[in-house]
């Protein structure tokens, strides 16, 4: 809903507060709001990994995220400028949230991502985590 609000209001807000010459900032604003959503979801997934003592995995994942960020910035920024930088953020955060978490063997990351789609299961998941510290709380 927040991204929808940003999509609907960002053009008006930027035009009225900064002027029409800054309307080129609308596209990066939208991209960065999607990137921020992926960053929040990545942080949630990192907490699940920490719950399963995946500190070593998170160090390795952080290094891979750094390499992806540098590579995508070097490729996208020269071609797309500010929009390329925003695309690089979205790509990096999305991969950090999804694909790079699938390699952590001690937890069912794919099932957790499927739970994010179903609000009822998400509610049950958070209630189970508050009441139980066992790994079975995700099943």
N, C-alpha and C positions, 0 to 999 in steps of 0.2 A: 504493500500500500504506500509505503514511503517513496519507493522508486516511481510508482505511478504518479504520486503528487509532484515529485521533482520533474517528471516528464511533462506534466500538465502546466506547471507554474514556472519552470526555470526560464523560459523565454520571456515571459512577462516580467519576472523579477529582475533579470539581467538588463532588459531594455529600460525599465522604469528607474532602476537604481544606478545603473552604470552608463546607459546610453546604447543606441543602436549599433555603434561601432564595436561593441563587445559581444554581439550576438554569436560570434564564432565560438564562444566559450560554452554554448549550450550543449553541443555534442560531447566534449570532454566531461562536462558535469554529469551527464547521463551515464557515460561509461564509468566514471569514477564512483558513482553511486552503486552500480552493479558490482564493481570491484570491492567497495566497502562491505557490501552484503556478503560476498564470498570470503572476505577477510574475517568477518564475524563468525561465519560458519566454520572456517578453518580453525579459528580459536577454540570453538566448541569441540571440534574433532580432536584437537591437540589435548584438550582436557581429558577426553576419553582415553587417549593414548597414555597420558600421564597416570591415569587410574590403573592401567595395566603395566606400570613400570617401564614405559617405553622411552625413557630418557635418551638412551643411546640412539634409538631410532630417530627421535626428534632432532638430535644433533646432525645426523646424516641427512635427514630430510631438509633441514634448514640450509645446509650447504648446497644441495641440489636445487632448492628454490632460488638461492643466490645465483647459481649458474644459469638457470632458466631466465631469471630477471635480466641479467646482464646480456645474454644472447638475444632475448626478445627486444630489449631496448636498442641494441646495436642494429638490429634488422628493421624494426618498425619506425623508430624515430626519424631516420634520414628520409624515409619514403612518405610518412604521413605527418610529421611534425608533432604538434601537441596532441592531436588525436592518436598518433602512433604511441606516444608515451602513455596515454590513457588505456589504449588497447593492450599495451605491455603489462600494465597493472592488472587488468582484468584477466588476461591469460595466466599470469603468474599466480594470482590469488585463486583462480578456478582450479588450476592444477594442484596447488597446495591443499585445497579443500577436498578434491576428489581423487584424482588418479594417484597422486603420491601417497595417499593414505592407504590405498589398497594393498600395498606391499608390507604393511605391518601385520605380522602373522598372529599375534596374540589376541586379536579382537575381531569381531564380525563387522568390519567397516561398511561393507555393502549393505548389510541388514540395517545398520544405523541410518544410512542414507535413504533406504526405503522407508524407514520409520519417519524421517523428516517430511515425507510426502503425505503421510496419514496423520492428521492432528490428534486423533484419538489415541493412536499408538504412541505418539510423542508425549502426550500427557501421562500415559501409563508408564512410559520409560522414566520420566523424571520423578514420578512418585515412587517407583521401584528403587531408583538410585538413592533417594532420600532415606528410604527405610532399610536398605540392604547394601552391604559393601561387597557382596560376592559377585563373581563373574557371571553367575547364572541369572542375574537380574536383567540381562539383556535378552534372554531367551523367551 
